[in-house]
Amino acid sequence: MPAEAAPPTPAAPPGAPWTPDELTDRLRAVSVERYHDRHPFNVRMHEGTLTRAELRRWIVNRFHYQRHIPVKDALILAKFDDPALRRSWVRRIRDHDGERPGEGGIERWLRLGEAAGIAREELTDASRVLPGVRLAVDGYVNFCRLRPALDAVAASLTELSAPDLMRTRIAAFERHYPWIDADGLTYFRGRVGQGGRDGQEALALVRAWARTRQEQERAVAALAFKCDVLWSLLDAVDAATAVDGARS
């Protein structure tokens, strides 16, 4: 006589919290499916089909985002009650501002600009930033200013995908854009390790803090928002390229 089938496992009630691993799977899915490496502009960059003018426009406008990274991290740090967590998070600010003049990620981006033939004065001239880029960056900074720590930290989880993007970008620049001096790629090389470390730290915090289903869904939504910010930035750069192409 055949054995009786085991009763089906009851489905989780609506609104039941995900397990930490289920939450992680959902966050990683967002960081893969909505990450800006799939944006047409980035695809063209990595295929080697951008013109010098297009690549320089991206470097100038992306710098507006880069220079605000330590600002948003300072806003996030101010939300932490735990001194140990503040001591850990402040490392991100040092990574970009440096310990002293001439160091840090912002300095390395300025050197990328110089390697591409862009003067520092041109990179730091905020009037050159496209309106769409300015709106995207302002939206992200204000998100980190106004939302709870969970949301702000979850938004930083795009770092989970950053190391692979940096590796792809380094290979693309070395192969397709030899007119950019190799020393200018130092920023990308540094972010391979830093991005992986920062992403894992933020993921551990989100897993620990997001206990209810509502908190977990907020974390996923925050990461999706950040992906939209990065996508919108490239939309603005791409649209400017299209307009210039139509004029030429």
C-alpha positions in Angstrom: 0.0 0.0 0.0 1.6 3.3 -1.0 2.6 5.6 1.7 0.4 8.6 2.3 1.7 11.8 0.9 2.9 14.4 3.4 0.6 17.2 4.0 1.5 20.4 2.1 3.5 23.0 3.9 1.2 25.8 4.9 1.9 29.0 3.1 3.2 31.9 5.1 0.4 34.3 6.1 0.3 37.5 4.1 2.7 40.0 5.6 4.8 37.4 7.4 8.5 38.5 7.6 10.9 36.9 5.2 13.8 35.0 6.6 17.1 37.0 6.5 18.2 34.8 3.5 15.0 35.4 1.7 15.5 39.2 2.2 19.0 38.9 1.0 17.8 37.1 -2.2 15.3 39.9 -2.9 17.9 42.6 -2.4 20.5 40.8 -4.6 17.8 40.4 -7.3 17.2 44.1 -7.3 20.9 44.9 -7.4 21.3 42.7 -10.4 18.1 43.3 -12.4 17.9 47.1 -11.9 21.6 48.0 -11.7 22.9 50.7 -14.1 25.4 48.4 -15.8 22.5 47.5 -18.1 21.9 51.1 -19.1 22.5 51.6 -22.8 25.1 54.3 -22.1 27.1 51.9 -19.9 26.7 49.1 -22.4 28.2 51.4 -25.1 30.9 52.4 -22.8 31.9 48.9 -22.1 31.6 47.9 -25.8 34.1 50.7 -26.6 31.8 52.8 -28.8 31.6 56.1 -26.9 33.3 59.1 -28.5 35.8 61.1 -26.5 33.2 63.9 -26.0 30.6 61.4 -24.7 33.1 59.8 -22.2 34.2 63.3 -21.0 30.6 64.3 -20.5 30.0 61.3 -18.4 33.2 61.9 -16.3 32.2 65.5 -15.7 28.6 64.7 -14.7 29.4 61.6 -12.7 31.8 63.7 -10.6 28.8 65.6 -9.3 27.6 62.3 -7.8 31.1 61.4 -6.6 31.6 64.6 -4.7 28.3 64.0 -2.8 29.2 60.5 -1.7 30.9 61.6 1.6 28.0 64.1 2.1 25.4 61.4 2.0 27.6 59.1 4.2 27.9 61.9 6.8 24.1 62.2 6.8 23.8 58.4 7.4 26.5 58.4 10.1 24.6 61.0 12.0 21.6 58.7 12.4 23.7 56.0 14.3 23.5 55.8 18.1 26.2 53.2 18.3 29.7 54.7 18.5 31.3 51.6 17.1 29.1 51.8 14.1 29.9 55.4 13.6 33.6 54.6 13.8 33.1 51.9 11.1 31.0 54.0 8.8 33.3 57.1 8.9 35.8 55.0 6.9 33.6 55.6 3.9 34.0 59.3 4.2 37.7 58.9 4.5 37.8 56.7 1.5 36.4 59.5 -0.7 37.7 62.7 1.1 41.1 61.1 2.0 43.0 61.5 5.3 44.8 64.6 3.9 44.8 66.7 0.8 45.7 64.9 -2.4 44.2 61.6 -1.2 40.9 59.8 -1.5 38.4 58.8 -4.1 37.4 62.4 -5.1 41.1 63.2 -5.8 41.4 60.0 -7.8 38.3 61.0 -9.9 39.9 64.4 -10.6 42.9 62.5 -11.8 40.7 60.4 -14.1 39.4 63.7 -15.5 42.9 64.9 -16.1 43.8 61.6 -17.8 40.9 62.2 -20.1 42.0 65.8 -20.9 39.6 67.6 -18.5 41.0 70.3 -16.3 40.2 70.2 -12.6 38.5 73.6 -12.9 36.1 72.2 -15.5 35.3 69.1 -13.3 34.6 71.2 -10.2 32.5 73.8 -12.1 29.0 72.8 -10.9 27.4 75.0 -13.6 28.4 72.4 -16.1 26.3 69.7 -14.5 23.3 68.6 -16.4 19.9 69.5 -14.7 18.8 65.8 -14.7 22.0 64.8 -13.0 21.6 67.5 -10.4 18.1 66.4 -9.7 19.1 62.7 -9.4 21.9 63.5 -7.0 19.9 66.0 -4.9 17.1 63.4 -4.6 19.5 60.8 -3.3 21.2 63.1 -0.8 17.8 64.2 0.5 16.7 60.6 0.7 19.6 59.9 3.0 18.9 63.1 5.0 15.2 62.5 5.5 14.7 58.7 5.7 15.5 56.4 8.6 18.9 54.7 8.9 17.5 51.4 7.6 16.3 53.0 4.4 19.5 55.0 3.9 21.8 52.0 4.5 19.7 49.8 2.3 20.0 52.3 -0.6 23.8 51.9 -0.4 23.5 48.2 -1.3 24.2 49.0 -5.0 27.7 48.4 -3.7 26.9 44.7 -3.9 27.2 45.0 -7.7 29.9 47.6 -7.8 33.0 45.3 -7.8 32.0 43.4 -10.9 31.1 46.7 -12.7 34.5 48.2 -11.8 36.3 45.1 -13.2 34.3 45.4 -16.4 35.0 49.1 -16.6 38.8 48.7 -16.1 39.0 46.1 -18.8 36.9 48.3 -21.2 39.0 51.4 -20.6 42.3 49.5 -21.1 41.1 47.9 -24.3 38.9 50.6 -25.9 40.1 53.9 -24.6 43.9 53.8 -24.6 44.0 57.6 -25.0 43.2 57.7 -21.2 46.4 57.3 -19.2 46.3 54.1 -17.2 47.1 56.0 -14.0 43.7 57.6 -14.4 41.9 54.3 -13.6 43.1 54.2 -10.0 39.6 55.1 -8.8 38.0 52.1 -10.4 40.8 49.8 -9.1 40.3 51.0 -5.5 36.6 50.5 -5.6 36.8 46.8 -6.4 37.9 46.1 -2.8 36.1 49.0 -1.1 32.8 48.3 -2.8 32.8 44.7 -1.8 33.6 45.5 1.8 31.1 48.3 2.1 28.3 46.2 0.4 28.8 43.3 2.9 28.8 45.7 5.9 25.6 47.3 4.7 23.9 44.0 4.0 24.7 42.7 7.5 23.1 45.8 9.0 20.0 45.6 6.8 19.6 41.9 7.7 19.8 42.7 11.4 17.5 45.7 11.4 14.8 44.7 9.0 12.7 42.4 11.2 9.1 43.1 10.1 7.8 42.5 6.6 7.1 46.3 6.3 10.7 47.1 7.2 12.0 44.5 4.7 9.8 45.9 1.9 11.1 49.3 2.8 14.7 48.1 2.4 14.0 46.6 -1.0 12.2 49.7 -2.1 15.1 51.9 -0.9 17.6 49.8 -3.0 15.3 50.1 -6.0 15.2 53.9 -5.5 18.9 54.0 -5.5 19.1 52.0 -8.7 16.6 54.5 -10.3 18.9 57.4 -9.2 21.9 55.9 -11.0 19.8 55.0 -14.0 18.3 58.6 -14.2 21.8 60.1 -14.0 22.8 58.1 -17.1 19.5 59.0 -18.8 20.4 62.6 -18.5 23.9 62.1 -19.9 22.6 59.9 -22.7 19.9 62.5 -23.6 22.5 65.2 -23.9 24.5 63.0 -26.2 21.5 62.5 -28.4 20.8 66.2 -28.6 24.4 67.0 -29.5 24.2 64.2 -32.2 21.1 65.7 -33.6 22.7 69.2 -33.8 25.9 67.9 -35.5 
